[in-house]
Amino acid sequence: MLDLYTWPTPNGRKVSIALEEMGLAYRCHAVNLQQQAQFSSQFLAISPNNKIPALVDSDTGQTLMESGAILVYLADKSGEFWGDERYTTLQWLMWQMGGLGPMLGQVHYFKKYNPGKSVYAEERFYAEARRLYGVLEGRLQAAEYLSGSYSIADMAVWPWVSRFEWQSISLDDFPRVRQWYKQIAGRPAVQRGYDQPMFMNDIPKP
């Protein structure tokens, strides 16, 4: 049995979507970020960086933080969703972890939650967001999914794109991203994973 400690954010949804796609048995534990539960001593024992998600595998005793590491672990455990080639999948997973996620997170912080406080920051991170969407568009023009076939890389990127409205991004400007996004949004496992550890909102529709 796997225990997932999470909250309905893009990083949290990556792992719950993967667990649903892989059909692995798991228990979901809510870590309420609004109540700062991520700073509790119990959670810090699992995730020293006080970030969700975190995973405990009672079968092996393995404890993991960092969503990208968890996705790699689950893909190895299940033997699924490595796409057409392992290193291509890892390449796009690292792209999400090192670029897309952090940059879109800054767009959320400045454009959605603190508009007008730093016009320079808003413009800088929004421009970088559009550049990264362009990189994603180019890749998806060349392949149906990031690693050829559907993989943990797509599971990592998709939840961040699902907040396109927070980023003031129109997916009409990126037609292949829009098609890819809608195709993944229609997967039943994605719909189940999106609503973990509880329903927060419907999946946005472009």
Secondary structure as UniProt FT lines:
FT   STRAND          2..6
FT   HELIX           10..22
FT   STRAND          26..30
FT   TURN            33..36
FT   HELIX           37..39
FT   HELIX           41..44
FT   TURN            45..46
FT   TURN            48..49
FT   STRAND          54..57
FT   TURN            58..61
FT   STRAND          62..65
FT   HELIX           67..78
FT   HELIX           86..95
FT   HELIX           96..100
FT   HELIX           101..107
FT   HELIX           108..113
FT   TURN            115..116
FT   HELIX           119..142
FT   TURN            146..147
FT   HELIX           152..161
FT   TURN            162..168
FT   HELIX           171..173
FT   HELIX           175..185
FT   HELIX           188..194
//
